């Protein structure tokens, strides 16, 4: 149980740091007149996907097992990060300022 609580705390801290970095970058890279629309769409998409993920994860865990679902989720997240990191445009991302 302690490992689960520690993993949850680390995940929360990592997510918070990612959100701070993303929001800071958006404020630098996006023109002020477009920023509110982009932030709103980002929040809408992220918010809509949470219940979908919950609806899929529960039945999947019952069907194939919790460890398999958690492992699959880890592969999806890490795979997405690796794909993004492979893009030269992402690695060399600069602001207009």
N, C-alpha and C positions, 0 to 999 in steps of 0.2 A: 504494500500500500504506500509506503514511503517513496518508492521509486515512481509510482504513478503520480503522486502529489508533486514530486520534484520535476517530473517531465511536464506536468501541467503548468507549473510555475515558469519553467524555462520557455515553454511554448508561448505563454502569455507575454513574457518579457520580450521574446523575439518578435512576436506579432506587433507589439507596441512600438518597438524600435523601427520595424519595417514601415509601419504607418507614418511615423514621424518623418522618416527619410523620404517616403513617397510624397507626402503632402508638401514638404519643403521643396522638393524638386519641382513639383507641379507649380508652385508659386513662383519659382524662378523661370521655368520654361514656357509657361502658357501666358499669353497676353491677358491682362486683367479683365477685359470685357468678355472673355470666353471662359475664364476660370470657374465661375459658379456653375455653368452648364456641365463642364467636364467633371467637376467634383460630384455634382448631383447624379450624373449618369454612373459614375464609378460606384457611388454608395448604393444606388438602386440595384445595379447588377450584383454587387456583393451581398446585399441584403436578400435579394430574391433567391440566390443560390444556396443560402444556409438551410432553409426548410427543405429544399430539394435534396440536399446532401443528407439531412437527417432522415428523410423519408426513404432514401435508398440504403443508407448505412445499416439501419436497424434490421430490416429483412435480410440484407446480405449477410450480416453477422450471424443471424439465426440459421441461414442456409449453408454458408461455407465456413463459418467460424470467425470469432473476433480477431484472432491473431492474423488471419489471412486478410481480413478487411483492413486492419491497421497497417499491415505491411504493404498492401496495395495502395493505400492512401499515401504512405511514405514514398513509394515509387513514383506516384503521380506528381507529388509536390517536388521531389528532388529532380525528377525528369524534366519538369517544366522549367525549373531554375537552371538546369544544365543546358537546355535548349536555348533559353534566353541568353545565357552567358556565352554561347557559341556564336552569337550574332555580333559581327563587328560593329554594327550601328548601336547596339546596346552597350557594348564595352567602351565605345568612344563617345558616349552620350554627352553632349555639352549643351549648355543653355544659350539662348540668344543674346545674353548680356555679356 
